[in-house]
Structure formats: C-alpha cells, structure tokens
Amino acid sequence: MLDVTEAAVNEFKKFIREANADGAGIRVFAAPGGCCGPTFGLDISQNGNEGDDVVEKYDLKIYIDPAISDILSNATIDYIEDGPRKGFTILGLPKSGCC
C-alpha cells in the first residue's frame, strides 16, 4: 500500500489550510502525458472519486486513482527541501522503459 511521509503530510495539510478546504484530503491520479511511465497529479479533494482506494496517514486521507493503485503499491510520497529544489516526489516506483 502507498506510504506517505510525515513531511509530505505536513505540506499537504498546509496547502489544504491555505485553500480553506478543511477536512479535505489529497487525491493522487494519473495525469496525461509522460513517455517514461505514468505521470502523476496531486489535487485537494473532499471525498475522492468513486472507486478510489483510500489510505490514511497522520490524520490525512489520501485518495488513490484505481488506475494507478498497483503502480503505487510499494511507493512512498515524500516532500523534499534541498536548497532551491523543493517539492513532492514519489519514491519506489517500478522502473519502466522510455520512448
């Protein structure tokens, strides 16, 4: 099952507060594009979509698009801050070929 670090949850919660979306969670979905495997998107969501898998970490619900649930089964969403580079990253994704 997808794991989410405490650092990522803290950043997600900050975005949710800034969006005045108290009680919302985060939805992870397959986004269009990407020739080296799927591209992922993240969005604030009150209830996810019908059929989404749900993971709860540190009192935050993460809704997972069932189309990518298997791909994310052993992955971890983290938030990194490395100098000027900061943002969410997904670790532990299966390797795929590129076009």
N, C-alpha and C positions, 0 to 999 in steps of 0.2 A: 504494500500500500504506500502511496505517496507520503513522504515525510516533509515537514516544513520546520525550518529552524526558528528559534525564538527571535533572532534578529529579523528574519523575514516577517514574522507575525507582528512584531512591533512596528515595522514600517507600513505593513498593510493597515494596521489599526490607525496609524497616523493619517494615511490617505482617507480612510473611512471617516474619521473625525473631521478632516478638512472639507470633505464633500457633504457634511451634515447628513450622513447616511447611517446614523446609529442603529445598531442591530443587524447591519448588513454583513455579508461575508465576501469572499473573493471567489470568482469563477475562473478556472483555467480551461482554455478552449483551444482547438486547432484553428489557426489563422491561415488565410490564403497565402500561397507563395512558398518559397523555400524548395531548393532542389537537393539539399543535403539532409533530407528527412523533414519531418513536420516543423512548422513554425508555430510557436505558442503565443497566445494572448492572455492577458490578465485583465479582469474588469471587476468593479464593485457590483455585487448582486444581492438583492434582498432574499431571494429564495432559490437561486439557481434555476435551471431549466428542468423540465420533466425528464426523468431518466438519469439525471446526473448522479454520480457517486458523491458521497459526502464524507469528508474527513474533518474531524475537529481537533485542533491543536491550540493549546493555550487560550481556550475560550473563543476561538475564531473558527467559523465554518468555512471550509474550502470545498467548493463545488467543482467537480471534475467532469468535463465533457466525456461521455462514454466512448466516443470515437478514439480517445487517446488514453483512456484509463489503463489499458495494458502496457502502453509505452511508458507511462509514468509510474508503474507499479513498484519499481525499485529506485525511483529518483527522489531527490531532495531539492526543494526550493529554498534558496538562501538569499540573503541580502549582503552584498559586499561593499566595503568602502576601502578603496586602495588609491590614495592620493586623489587625483581628479576623477578617477573612474569609480562610479558607484551605481548600484542598481541591483535588480533581481537577476538571479541566474538559476538554471536548473542543472543540477549535478547528477551524474549516474545514469545518463540516458544511454540506450543501446547505440552502438556505432552503426552508421549507415553510409552507403556509398553516395558520392556526389555526382551530379550530372556535368 
